[in-house]
Amino acid sequence: MRKTTTLALIATALVALGCGAGSTDDDATSSSKADAGSAKGDDKPKTAKIGQPARDGKFEFTVKSAKCGVAKLGSSVVGTKAQGQFCLVTINVKNIGKESQMFDGSSQKAYAANGTEYSADGEAALYANQNTETFLNDINPGNQVTGVVVFDIPKNVKLAKLELHDSPFSGGVTVALS
């Protein structure tokens, strides 16, 4: 009796796992088909360069410049020092949507050539943008702001690309830095 009950439980568990795996595979296939379909209709390159507009969701990003090798931001009295070096990326962000949206610097990523991912440094960005309120306010439809996103990376690293997002959950757009 115990063997029969145990075998029935194992069989039920395997069937449940098999059904779950099947639906996951189907979902992934549907998602891949949808992605492939949307990629066919997309005339824009997947990777933009400095100076070229690139869109993700409600925002159109244009990276104006990237400057690395900065050791400190702020004044001699109030400021912040880099753990390695600061890379200051000047970005124009235009709201191409139909409602206001806030640009979130913490959603932006930078990558070295070897694929190492670096997060934006929000504290350093406050010092880099101290004379403007660029990324602290909502951007209304049709409006645009320009500001600096800051990354603190090791001194011996060179950034290769950025991944820019209109929100923490968006797919992002890639901008090559070299």
N, C-alpha and C positions, 0 to 999 in steps of 0.2 A: 504494500500500500504506500509506504514512504517513497519507494522508487518511482512509482507511478505519479505521485504528487510532485516529486522533485522534477521528473522529466516534463510534466505538464507545465510547471513554472518556467523551466528553462526554455521550452518551446515557445511559450507565450512571450517571454522576454526577447527571444531571437526574432519573432515575428514583429514585435513592437519596434525593435531596433531596425529591422529591415524596412518597415514602413516609414519610419522617421528618416532613414538614410535615403529612401527613394524620393520622398518629398523634397529633401534638401537638394538632391541632384537635379530634380525637375526645376526647382526654384533657381538654381545656379544656371541651368541651361536656358531658362526663360530670360534671366537677367543678362546672360551673355548675348542672346539673340537680340534683346532690346538694345544693348550697348552697341552691337555690331550695326544694327539698323540706324541708330542715331549717329554713329561714326560716318556712315555713308553720306548723310546729308550735311555733314560739317565740312565747310569749305576752308575753314581756318586751320593753320598749322597747329599741331598739338603743343609745340614749344615755340614761345616767342623769344625775341632778343631784346636787349636794352633799347628803349625808344619805341618799341612796337606795342600797340595795345593788345591785351589778352583778356578774355572774358571768363568769369566764373560766376554763375548765378546772376545776382542783381548788380554786380560790380564789373566795371571795365578798368583793369589795372594797366598803368604804363610805368615801368621802372625807368627812372630818369638817370640814376647813377648808383654806383656802389663803391664805397671807399673803406678799405680795411687798414689796419695798423694803428688805430686810435687807442691810446692807453687810458685816457681819462675823459669823462664828460662832465660838464658843469663848471663851476668856478673853483677858485682855490679854497673858498670857505665851504661851499656846499657842492657836492658832486659824487661821482662814483668812479671807481677804478675797475678796469677790466681784469678778469681772472687771467685772460690770455691777451686777446686784442679785440677791440670792438670793430665790427663791420657795420657801417652806416649805409642803409639802402634807402634812397629817396624814391618815393612812389607817389604817383598821382592816382587817386581812386575816384572814379565817376560812378554815380548811381544810375544805372540804366533800367532800373525796375520802375514799378508804379507806386511804391510806398517807401517811406524813409527806412533806413537801415544803418546800424552802427558798424563801423569798421572795427574789427577786433584784432589788434596786433598779435595777440597770443595764439591766434589760429594760423599764423604764417610760419613757414619752415624754410630753412636753408640747408643745402647739402654740399658736402665736399665731393670731389671727383670719385672717391672710393665708396660713396653712398652713405657716409656718416651723416646723420640728421642732427640739426641744431635748432633749438627753440629760440624764439624772440625773447629779448630781455626787456620786460616792461618797465622796470625802474630806470634803466639807462635811456629808454625811449622818452621818458618824462624830461630828462635833461637835454636830450637831442631836439625836442620839440617845445622847449620852454617858452618861446615867444609866440606860440600859436596854439590853438585848441583843435588842431586838425583831426585827430583820431579819438577825441573824447566826446564828441557830439554826433548825433544822428546826421546822416547825409540824406537830404531830401532828393526825390527823383529829379534827374537832370542836373543836379549840383555835383561839384567835384572839389576835392581837397588834395593838397600835397603835403606830405609829411615824411618823417624818417622812421623806419623800423630798424631796430638795433639787434645785432646778434653778437654774443660774446663767445669767440671761438679760440682754440689754441693758437699760439703765435706762429707755429709752423704750418698752419692749414690755410688753404686758399679755397674760397667758395666757388662752386661750379654752377649751381642753379638755385632758384627759389621755387617754392610751391606756394602759390597765393590762393587764399580761400575767401569767399564772401561770408562764410559762417563756419563754425567748427565741424559741421556735418556735410559740407559740400565736397565735391570731387576734387576741386582745385585745378589750377592751371600752372604749367611750368614755364619759367622764364630763365633762359640761359644767361649766365653772367660773363661768359667769355666767347 
